[in-house]
Amino acid sequence: MNVLPPKTGTAFMSEARPSFFDFDVTKMMADFRFRPFDIEALMACQRRNIEALSQANQLAVEGMQAVAKRQIEITRQAVEDVSALLRDLAQPASPEDRIAKNTEYAKQMLEKSVNHGREITMLATKAGSEAADVLRKRATEGFDEFRDLAKQQAAR
């Protein structure tokens, strides 16, 4: 017993509608001029981009490590200064002497705080500027490389 439908008209239908797999791409693309980019040059460009990003990241990390190290040094010095102040306060002295010492201590701490804040800001700014300079330089080089690559492709 045959359960398949009869084959009537199937040959006619396949001849009437071309199959997708019969499509010839080369005929369609015959007039299209495709100029592939130099893949090696593009890969080298991207490699240099990644190297520049890595270098900028390294500079930023080193800068932040310097900032953190300096903040630790400043904190250590501040703790030592407070300890010295507390030792001085424990010594017997007249109220006028204590007021004078506390005033002088407050003045010194204010000056140190401003100077330390300025120093930390300068360290962080320097680290950020160095990293940004690396990226800016690479971006400029990348645009020049892209322009040169486009000129080469136009000459082909």
TISE-760298 format. One record per residue (C-alpha): residue number from 0; residue in three letters; y, z, x. Coordinates in Angstrom, 2 decimals, always signed. Example, Ala and Ser with C-alpha at 12.3 -4.5 7.8 and 13.67 -1.06 7.14 Angstrom:
BEGIN
num 0 | residuo ALA | y -4.50 | z +7.80 | x +12.30 $
num 1 | residuo SER | y -1.06 | z +7.14 | x +13.67 $
***
This chain:
BEGIN
num 0 | residuo MET | y +0.00 | z +0.00 | x +0.00 $
num 1 | residuo ASN | y +3.38 | z -1.02 | x +1.41 $
num 2 | residuo VAL | y +6.27 | z +1.44 | x +0.77 $
num 3 | residuo LEU | y +8.93 | z -0.46 | x +2.69 $
num 4 | residuo PRO | y +11.40 | z -2.51 | x +0.67 $
num 5 | residuo PRO | y +11.04 | z -6.25 | x +0.81 $
num 6 | residuo LYS | y +12.93 | z -8.02 | x +3.59 $
num 7 | residuo THR | y +14.66 | z -10.48 | x +1.38 $
num 8 | residuo GLY | y +18.21 | z -11.22 | x +2.44 $
num 9 | residuo THR | y +18.27 | z -9.08 | x +5.56 $
num 10 | residuo ALA | y +18.46 | z -12.01 | x +7.95 $
num 11 | residuo PHE | y +21.32 | z -13.47 | x +5.97 $
num 12 | residuo MET | y +23.25 | z -10.17 | x +5.99 $
num 13 | residuo SER | y +22.95 | z -9.65 | x +9.75 $
num 14 | residuo GLU | y +24.25 | z -13.17 | x +10.40 $
num 15 | residuo ALA | y +27.17 | z -12.72 | x +8.03 $
num 16 | residuo ARG | y +28.47 | z -9.45 | x +9.54 $
num 17 | residuo PRO | y +28.50 | z -9.21 | x +13.32 $
num 18 | residuo SER | y +27.17 | z -5.98 | x +14.70 $
num 19 | residuo PHE | y +29.45 | z -3.61 | x +16.59 $
num 20 | residuo PHE | y +27.19 | z -3.98 | x +19.60 $
num 21 | residuo ASP | y +27.81 | z -7.73 | x +19.66 $
num 22 | residuo PHE | y +31.50 | z -7.09 | x +20.38 $
num 23 | residuo ASP | y +32.56 | z -8.57 | x +23.74 $
num 24 | residuo VAL | y +35.14 | z -6.33 | x +25.39 $
num 25 | residuo THR | y +35.70 | z -8.75 | x +28.25 $
num 26 | residuo LYS | y +37.03 | z -11.40 | x +25.85 $
num 27 | residuo MET | y +39.50 | z -8.97 | x +24.37 $
num 28 | residuo MET | y +40.66 | z -7.64 | x +27.75 $
num 29 | residuo ALA | y +40.78 | z -11.04 | x +29.52 $
num 30 | residuo ASP | y +44.56 | z -11.26 | x +29.41 $
num 31 | residuo PHE | y +45.18 | z -7.58 | x +29.95 $
num 32 | residuo ARG | y +46.20 | z -6.88 | x +33.56 $
num 33 | residuo PHE | y +45.02 | z -3.41 | x +34.47 $
num 34 | residuo ARG | y +46.30 | z -2.17 | x +37.79 $
num 35 | residuo PRO | y +44.45 | z +1.00 | x +38.60 $
num 36 | residuo PHE | y +46.29 | z +3.63 | x +40.58 $
num 37 | residuo ASP | y +45.14 | z +4.51 | x +44.04 $
num 38 | residuo ILE | y +42.86 | z +7.37 | x +43.11 $
num 39 | residuo GLU | y +42.69 | z +8.65 | x +46.68 $
num 40 | residuo ALA | y +46.49 | z +8.84 | x +46.86 $
num 41 | residuo LEU | y +46.62 | z +10.68 | x +43.52 $
num 42 | residuo MET | y +43.95 | z +13.13 | x +44.66 $
num 43 | residuo ALA | y +45.80 | z +13.74 | x +47.94 $
num 44 | residuo CYS | y +49.01 | z +14.35 | x +45.98 $
num 45 | residuo GLN | y +47.30 | z +16.87 | x +43.72 $
num 46 | residuo ARG | y +45.69 | z +18.54 | x +46.73 $
num 47 | residuo ARG | y +49.15 | z +19.00 | x +48.27 $
num 48 | residuo ASN | y +50.43 | z +20.38 | x +44.96 $
num 49 | residuo ILE | y +47.67 | z +22.96 | x +44.90 $
num 50 | residuo GLU | y +48.30 | z +23.86 | x +48.55 $
num 51 | residuo ALA | y +52.01 | z +24.35 | x +47.83 $
num 52 | residuo LEU | y +51.22 | z +26.49 | x +44.80 $
num 53 | residuo SER | y +48.83 | z +28.55 | x +46.88 $
num 54 | residuo GLN | y +51.42 | z +28.98 | x +49.63 $
num 55 | residuo ALA | y +54.11 | z +30.00 | x +47.13 $
num 56 | residuo ASN | y +51.72 | z +32.47 | x +45.54 $
num 57 | residuo GLN | y +50.88 | z +33.93 | x +48.95 $
num 58 | residuo LEU | y +54.59 | z +34.35 | x +49.76 $
num 59 | residuo ALA | y +55.22 | z +36.03 | x +46.42 $
num 60 | residuo VAL | y +52.29 | z +38.42 | x +46.91 $
num 61 | residuo GLU | y +53.42 | z +39.30 | x +50.44 $
num 62 | residuo GLY | y +56.95 | z +39.88 | x +49.18 $
num 63 | residuo MET | y +55.79 | z +42.16 | x +46.38 $
num 64 | residuo GLN | y +53.60 | z +44.06 | x +48.84 $
num 65 | residuo ALA | y +56.67 | z +44.59 | x +51.04 $
num 66 | residuo VAL | y +58.62 | z +45.82 | x +48.01 $
num 67 | residuo ALA | y +55.83 | z +48.21 | x +47.01 $
num 68 | residuo LYS | y +55.49 | z +49.50 | x +50.60 $
num 69 | residuo ARG | y +59.22 | z +50.13 | x +50.82 $
num 70 | residuo GLN | y +59.25 | z +51.88 | x +47.42 $
num 71 | residuo ILE | y +56.48 | z +54.19 | x +48.64 $
num 72 | residuo GLU | y +58.49 | z +54.97 | x +51.79 $
num 73 | residuo ILE | y +61.60 | z +55.68 | x +49.70 $
num 74 | residuo THR | y +59.64 | z +57.93 | x +47.33 $
num 75 | residuo ARG | y +58.11 | z +59.82 | x +50.25 $
num 76 | residuo GLN | y +61.56 | z +60.36 | x +51.74 $
num 77 | residuo ALA | y +62.93 | z +61.53 | x +48.37 $
num 78 | residuo VAL | y +60.12 | z +64.10 | x +48.03 $
num 79 | residuo GLU | y +60.87 | z +65.38 | x +51.53 $
num 80 | residuo ASP | y +64.59 | z +65.62 | x +50.67 $
num 81 | residuo VAL | y +63.87 | z +67.58 | x +47.49 $
num 82 | residuo SER | y +61.58 | z +69.91 | x +49.43 $
num 83 | residuo ALA | y +64.35 | z +70.52 | x +51.97 $
num 84 | residuo LEU | y +66.81 | z +71.20 | x +49.14 $
num 85 | residuo LEU | y +64.43 | z +73.69 | x +47.50 $
num 86 | residuo ARG | y +63.97 | z +75.49 | x +50.84 $
num 87 | residuo ASP | y +67.75 | z +75.70 | x +51.21 $
num 88 | residuo LEU | y +68.12 | z +77.01 | x +47.67 $
num 89 | residuo ALA | y +65.58 | z +79.74 | x +48.40 $
num 90 | residuo GLN | y +67.77 | z +81.06 | x +51.23 $
num 91 | residuo PRO | y +70.35 | z +83.68 | x +50.32 $
num 92 | residuo ALA | y +73.85 | z +82.21 | x +50.19 $
num 93 | residuo SER | y +77.13 | z +82.73 | x +48.42 $
num 94 | residuo PRO | y +77.74 | z +80.79 | x +45.20 $
num 95 | residuo GLU | y +80.47 | z +78.75 | x +46.92 $
num 96 | residuo ASP | y +78.08 | z +77.73 | x +49.71 $
num 97 | residuo ARG | y +75.42 | z +76.72 | x +47.16 $
num 98 | residuo ILE | y +77.88 | z +74.67 | x +45.17 $
num 99 | residuo ALA | y +79.06 | z +72.96 | x +48.35 $
num 100 | residuo LYS | y +75.49 | z +72.23 | x +49.49 $
num 101 | residuo ASN | y +74.44 | z +70.97 | x +46.05 $
num 102 | residuo THR | y +77.51 | z +68.76 | x +45.83 $
num 103 | residuo GLU | y +76.87 | z +67.32 | x +49.28 $
num 104 | residuo TYR | y +73.20 | z +66.83 | x +48.45 $
num 105 | residuo ALA | y +74.04 | z +65.04 | x +45.17 $
num 106 | residuo LYS | y +76.52 | z +62.80 | x +46.99 $
num 107 | residuo GLN | y +73.95 | z +61.89 | x +49.66 $
num 108 | residuo MET | y +71.25 | z +61.22 | x +47.07 $
num 109 | residuo LEU | y +73.56 | z +58.97 | x +45.07 $
num 110 | residuo GLU | y +74.45 | z +56.94 | x +48.18 $
num 111 | residuo LYS | y +70.80 | z +56.70 | x +49.20 $
num 112 | residuo SER | y +69.75 | z +55.64 | x +45.71 $
num 113 | residuo VAL | y +72.33 | z +52.86 | x +45.58 $
num 114 | residuo ASN | y +71.41 | z +51.66 | x +49.08 $
num 115 | residuo HIS | y +67.69 | z +51.81 | x +48.35 $
num 116 | residuo GLY | y +68.14 | z +49.95 | x +45.08 $
num 117 | residuo ARG | y +70.12 | z +47.25 | x +46.90 $
num 118 | residuo GLU | y +67.44 | z +47.04 | x +49.60 $
num 119 | residuo ILE | y +64.59 | z +46.70 | x +47.08 $
num 120 | residuo THR | y +66.54 | z +44.04 | x +45.18 $
num 121 | residuo MET | y +67.13 | z +42.09 | x +48.38 $
num 122 | residuo LEU | y +63.42 | z +42.24 | x +49.31 $
num 123 | residuo ALA | y +62.34 | z +41.03 | x +45.86 $
num 124 | residuo THR | y +64.99 | z +38.30 | x +45.81 $
num 125 | residuo LYS | y +63.94 | z +37.09 | x +49.25 $
num 126 | residuo ALA | y +60.28 | z +36.91 | x +48.21 $
num 127 | residuo GLY | y +61.09 | z +35.00 | x +45.04 $
num 128 | residuo SER | y +63.44 | z +32.61 | x +46.84 $
num 129 | residuo GLU | y +60.90 | z +31.78 | x +49.52 $
num 130 | residuo ALA | y +58.22 | z +31.04 | x +46.93 $
num 131 | residuo ALA | y +60.63 | z +28.97 | x +44.84 $
num 132 | residuo ASP | y +61.72 | z +27.00 | x +47.91 $
num 133 | residuo VAL | y +58.13 | z +26.02 | x +48.65 $
num 134 | residuo LEU | y +57.64 | z +24.81 | x +45.07 $
num 135 | residuo ARG | y +61.00 | z +23.00 | x +44.98 $
num 136 | residuo LYS | y +60.24 | z +21.22 | x +48.25 $
num 137 | residuo ARG | y +56.80 | z +20.14 | x +47.00 $
num 138 | residuo ALA | y +58.20 | z +18.95 | x +43.69 $
num 139 | residuo THR | y +60.72 | z +16.77 | x +45.54 $
num 140 | residuo GLU | y +57.98 | z +15.40 | x +47.77 $
num 141 | residuo GLY | y +55.78 | z +14.79 | x +44.72 $
num 142 | residuo PHE | y +58.49 | z +12.77 | x +42.98 $
num 143 | residuo ASP | y +59.01 | z +10.72 | x +46.14 $
num 144 | residuo GLU | y +55.26 | z +10.11 | x +46.41 $
num 145 | residuo PHE | y +55.08 | z +9.07 | x +42.76 $
num 146 | residuo ARG | y +58.01 | z +6.67 | x +43.22 $
num 147 | residuo ASP | y +56.37 | z +5.14 | x +46.30 $
num 148 | residuo LEU | y +53.05 | z +4.82 | x +44.47 $
num 149 | residuo ALA | y +54.77 | z +3.10 | x +41.56 $
num 150 | residuo LYS | y +56.44 | z +0.67 | x +43.98 $
num 151 | residuo GLN | y +53.06 | z -0.11 | x +45.54 $
num 152 | residuo GLN | y +51.54 | z -0.74 | x +42.14 $
num 153 | residuo ALA | y +54.41 | z -3.02 | x +41.12 $
num 154 | residuo ALA | y +53.94 | z -5.04 | x +44.31 $
num 155 | residuo ARG | y +50.29 | z -5.77 | x +43.48 $
***
